[in-house]
Amino acid sequence: LGVAYATTGDKYKPFSPVFKALGVEIDLSAVTERLSFRHTPERKAELVAALDGFLQSGRMSANEAESLKGRLQWFDSFVFGRSASLALHILGSKCVRGSSSNSVDHELRRALTFLREYIYSAKPLVLSPAVGRTFLIFTHGACEGDTHKVGTVGGVLADSSGRCLSYFGATVPLNFMRRLLSHSANPIFELELLGVLCAFKIWGERIQDCFTVCFIDNEAARHSLISASARTVHGRMIVSACLRLEDIHSLRPWYSRVPTASNIADPPIRLEFDEMRQLGAEFEEVPWGPLTSCFESTLRSLVG
């Protein structure tokens, strides 16, 4: 074939269904079903050692942050999911902060600690010719009332042909709303994100390992889910919880825009379910208990 290859030394390896390249182990042992990529133990140990050094010294320059971010982005490109995105955003801010201080502050320390755990817990990247069906999810959130704000969320699950399968619509619990209202007089942005989180919590197992198009009629919420970041602390909390569920259920969402007038999740947020019943869709209860626990634990991890 005219291809030159090593016949001696470290780069001379025997043919094998599993081989290494640039710190990545590629597994072809079941190539007709899947192709998997995972990082070598040596690469993981090297990154953990670097993170431990910064955590122990409490010091990191902008140049060191930029170098570390590049190495971690390479690592992240060969694992499934986007859980590390928020932590990488925080590390990236250290690169461009322009501060003369090289100290590792509380927020950066949390991010580095998370990334250290993530290196060992992240799923390998697997490519498969058949990843399941395609689903459509429509979600919506609303905040009504002048003096006493009431929040509602709704969502509809449909198959790829547009047939409605399931739906939910519920009033957000008072303790949840109090938390949101403590930071915003009209937390519509967070409620739109919360609708997506409810959908993933309710239908995560049903849409596992499938492609899903999530239709949202709020641009700020849509862009936050795409970029895996948010400006508000509660927005970051909900986005982080969504990313976690993406990983747990191997979700592959595509976040798209739908005009409010075309959003079939609009009646459910007004607790109007007649149309969904006529379409033969099944009603789902929102599991506020687990969602509230998720809310509190994620919030503590983000704000300390």
C-alpha positions in Angstrom: 0.0 0.0 0.0 3.0 2.3 0.2 2.4 3.1 3.9 5.5 3.4 6.1 5.1 2.2 9.7 7.3 1.5 12.7 8.8 -2.0 13.0 10.7 -1.4 16.3 10.4 0.7 19.4 7.4 2.0 21.4 5.3 2.7 18.3 5.6 -0.8 17.0 2.5 -2.6 18.2 0.9 -5.9 17.1 -2.5 -5.8 15.3 -5.2 -5.9 17.9 -9.0 -5.2 18.2 -8.1 -2.8 21.1 -5.3 -0.2 20.6 -4.2 3.1 21.9 -3.6 6.4 20.2 -2.8 9.8 21.9 -3.9 8.6 25.3 -7.2 7.2 24.0 -8.0 3.5 23.9 -10.1 2.5 20.8 -12.1 -0.8 21.1 -13.0 -2.5 17.8 -13.8 -5.9 19.4 -17.5 -5.5 18.6 -17.2 -3.2 15.6 -20.3 -4.4 13.9 -22.4 -3.2 16.9 -20.4 -0.4 18.3 -17.1 1.5 18.4 -16.0 2.8 21.8 -13.4 5.3 22.9 -12.1 5.5 26.4 -9.1 7.2 28.1 -6.2 5.2 29.3 -5.5 4.9 33.0 -2.3 6.8 32.5 -4.1 9.8 30.9 -6.6 9.9 33.8 -3.8 9.7 36.4 -1.9 12.5 34.7 -4.9 14.8 34.8 -5.8 14.0 38.4 -2.2 14.7 39.5 -2.4 18.1 37.8 -5.7 18.9 39.4 -4.4 17.8 42.8 -1.4 20.1 42.4 -3.6 23.2 42.0 -6.0 22.1 44.7 -3.2 21.6 47.2 -1.2 24.7 46.3 -4.3 27.0 46.0 -2.6 28.8 43.2 -3.2 28.9 39.4 -2.1 31.5 36.8 -4.2 32.4 33.8 -1.7 30.6 31.5 -1.9 27.5 33.7 -5.7 27.6 33.6 -5.6 27.9 29.8 -3.3 24.9 29.4 -5.4 22.8 31.9 -8.6 23.7 30.1 -7.2 22.6 26.8 -6.2 19.2 28.2 -9.6 18.8 29.9 -11.5 19.7 26.7 -9.5 17.0 24.9 -10.5 14.6 27.6 -14.1 15.7 27.5 -14.3 15.2 23.7 -13.9 11.4 24.2 -16.5 10.8 26.9 -20.3 10.8 26.7 -22.4 13.8 27.9 -21.8 17.4 28.9 -21.7 17.3 32.7 -18.3 18.9 32.8 -19.4 22.0 30.7 -20.3 24.2 33.7 -17.0 23.4 35.4 -15.1 24.1 32.2 -16.9 27.5 31.9 -15.6 28.4 35.4 -12.1 27.3 34.5 -12.3 29.2 31.3 -13.2 32.4 33.1 -9.9 32.1 35.0 -8.1 32.3 31.6 -9.7 35.7 30.6 -10.4 37.2 34.0 -7.4 39.5 33.7 -6.9 39.5 37.5 -3.4 39.8 38.9 -4.4 37.3 41.6 -3.4 33.7 41.0 -5.3 32.3 44.0 -7.8 29.5 43.5 -11.1 30.9 44.8 -14.1 29.0 46.3 -15.9 28.8 42.9 -12.8 27.5 41.0 -12.0 25.0 43.8 -15.5 23.5 43.5 -15.1 23.3 39.7 -11.6 21.6 40.0 -12.9 19.2 42.6 -15.9 18.3 40.3 -13.5 17.8 37.3 -11.3 15.5 39.4 -14.3 13.2 40.2 -15.6 13.5 36.7 -12.4 12.0 35.2 -13.1 8.7 36.8 -16.9 8.7 36.6 -17.4 9.8 33.0 -18.9 7.3 30.5 -16.8 6.3 27.5 -17.9 7.6 24.1 -19.7 4.9 22.1 -20.6 5.2 18.5 -23.4 2.8 17.3 -25.3 2.4 14.0 -28.6 2.0 16.0 -29.1 4.3 19.0 -32.9 3.9 19.3 -35.9 5.9 18.1 -36.5 9.6 17.8 -38.8 11.5 20.2 -40.2 15.0 20.3 -40.6 16.9 23.6 -42.5 20.2 23.9 -42.1 22.1 27.2 -43.3 25.3 28.7 -43.3 27.4 31.9 -45.4 30.3 33.2 -45.4 32.7 36.1 -48.7 34.4 36.8 -50.1 36.8 39.4 -49.2 40.3 40.5 -48.8 40.0 44.3 -48.7 36.2 44.8 -46.7 34.6 42.0 -47.8 31.2 40.9 -45.5 29.1 38.7 -46.6 26.3 36.4 -44.8 23.9 34.1 -46.0 21.6 31.3 -44.7 19.2 28.7 -45.8 16.8 26.0 -43.9 13.7 24.7 -44.6 12.7 21.1 -43.0 10.1 18.8 -41.3 10.9 15.5 -44.6 10.8 13.6 -46.1 13.5 15.9 -48.4 11.2 17.9 -48.8 12.4 21.4 -47.8 9.7 23.9 -47.7 11.4 27.3 -48.0 14.8 29.0 -47.7 16.6 32.3 -48.9 19.9 33.7 -48.5 21.0 37.3 -48.3 24.0 39.7 -44.8 24.5 41.1 -44.7 23.9 44.9 -44.6 27.0 47.1 -41.2 26.3 48.6 -39.7 25.9 45.1 -41.3 29.2 44.0 -40.1 31.0 47.1 -36.5 30.0 46.3 -36.9 31.2 42.7 -38.6 34.5 43.7 -35.8 35.2 46.2 -33.6 36.0 43.2 -36.1 37.2 40.6 -39.5 39.0 40.6 -40.5 37.1 37.5 -38.5 33.8 37.2 -39.9 32.8 33.8 -36.4 31.9 32.6 -35.9 29.4 35.4 -39.5 28.0 35.0 -38.9 27.4 31.3 -35.7 25.5 32.2 -37.6 23.6 34.9 -40.1 22.3 32.4 -37.2 20.6 30.5 -35.8 19.2 33.8 -39.3 17.8 34.6 -39.5 16.2 31.2 -36.1 14.5 31.5 -37.0 13.3 35.0 -40.4 11.9 33.9 -39.4 10.4 30.6 -35.7 9.8 31.0 -35.9 6.0 31.0 -38.4 6.0 28.1 -36.2 8.1 25.8 -32.9 6.5 27.0 -30.3 6.1 24.3 -32.5 7.9 21.7 -32.4 11.1 19.8 -34.8 13.7 21.2 -35.7 17.1 19.8 -36.7 19.4 22.6 -38.9 22.3 21.5 -38.8 25.4 23.8 -40.4 28.8 23.2 -38.0 30.8 25.3 -34.7 31.7 23.6 -32.8 32.5 26.7 -33.6 29.0 28.1 -32.8 27.3 24.8 -29.4 29.0 24.5 -28.6 28.1 28.1 -29.3 24.4 27.5 -27.2 24.5 24.3 -24.3 26.3 25.8 -24.6 24.4 29.2 -24.4 27.7 31.1 -26.6 30.3 32.7 -26.2 33.7 34.3 -28.4 33.1 37.3 -27.6 30.7 40.1 -30.9 28.9 39.9 -30.6 28.7 36.1 -27.1 27.1 36.5 -28.6 24.7 39.0 -31.4 23.5 36.7 -29.0 23.3 33.6 -26.6 21.3 35.7 -29.4 18.9 36.7 -30.5 18.5 33.1 -26.9 17.7 32.1 -26.7 15.1 34.8 -29.9 13.4 33.6 -28.5 13.5 30.0 -25.6 11.4 31.3 -27.6 9.1 33.4 -30.0 8.2 30.6 -27.6 8.6 27.7 -29.9 11.3 26.2 -29.0 12.9 22.9 -31.2 16.1 22.9 -31.3 18.7 20.2 -32.8 22.0 21.5 -35.0 23.8 19.0 -37.3 26.8 18.9 -41.1 26.7 18.7 -43.3 29.8 18.6 -45.6 30.0 21.6 -48.7 29.8 19.4 -47.5 26.5 18.1 -46.4 25.0 21.4 -48.7 22.1 22.3 -47.4 22.3 25.9 -49.2 25.6 26.3 -52.6 24.2 27.5 -50.9 21.9 30.0 -49.2 24.8 31.8 -52.7 26.3 32.2 -53.8 22.9 33.6 -56.1 22.4 30.6 -55.8 18.7 29.6 -58.9 18.1 27.4 -56.9 18.3 24.2 -54.3 15.8 25.4 -57.0 13.4 26.6 -58.7 13.6 23.2 -55.4 12.7 21.5 -55.1 9.6 23.7 -52.0 10.8 25.6 -51.3 9.5 29.1 -51.1 11.9 32.1 -47.9 11.9 34.2 -47.4 13.2 37.7 -44.5 15.5 38.3 -42.2 13.9 40.9 -41.7 17.0 43.0 -40.0 15.1 45.9 -37.1 13.8 43.9 -36.9 17.1 41.9 -36.8 19.1 45.1 -34.0 16.9 46.5 -32.1 17.3 43.2 -32.7 21.1 43.4 -31.3 21.4 46.9 -28.3 19.1 46.4 -27.3 20.7 43.1 -27.8 24.2 44.6 -25.5 23.4 47.5 -22.8 22.1 45.1 -23.0 25.3 43.1 -23.1 28.0 45.8 -21.6 26.1 48.7 
